[in-house]
Amino acid sequence: MSATVERRLAQFRAARGSAEASPHPAEPPGKATAQEAAEGQREAATEGPSGGCQAPPGEVVGLVSASLLLLLKVLLWAVLLALFVELELGLPYFVLSLIYWMYAGTRGPAERRQGEMSAYSVFNPGCVPIRGTLTVEQLERDLYYRPATGR
């Protein structure tokens, strides 16, 4: 494992030395270029059982850091709740927390990811329903035992 660390340190020093010698404008310290970041991710993904992880680095680390962040938020909320209960303001704090969670949990249509569809078909382009949605036509067909059209 130390050989891997030393090899990566040598690559970093070589890259830093060539970056200092290049005529490009200087970047702020601590900011890696996109090419160096991509090379580092490729190396981390291709490392074997000698000490690297097999999954792409962003997936596992992102999941761990997101769950850790959620845990820290919940703990902070619980500590603040205990503080407000001690100050005899626990109920208003709890109600305001619920209102905030409802507000933060709702996202507008502009905040959807590319290709993500809403559960409500009226908010989708062309009013396209998501898979598994029960339509009126399907319900009528099932109620009256009509054969499916177009199948």
Secondary structure, 3 states (H helix, E strand, C coil): CHHHHHHHHHHHHHHHHHHHHCCCCCCCCCCCCHHHHHHHHHHHHHCCCCCCCCCCHHHHHHHHHHHHHHHHHHHHHHHHHHHHHHCCCHHHHHHHHHHHHHHHHCCCHHHCCCCCCCCCHHHCHHHCCCCCCCCHHHHHHHHHCCCCCCC
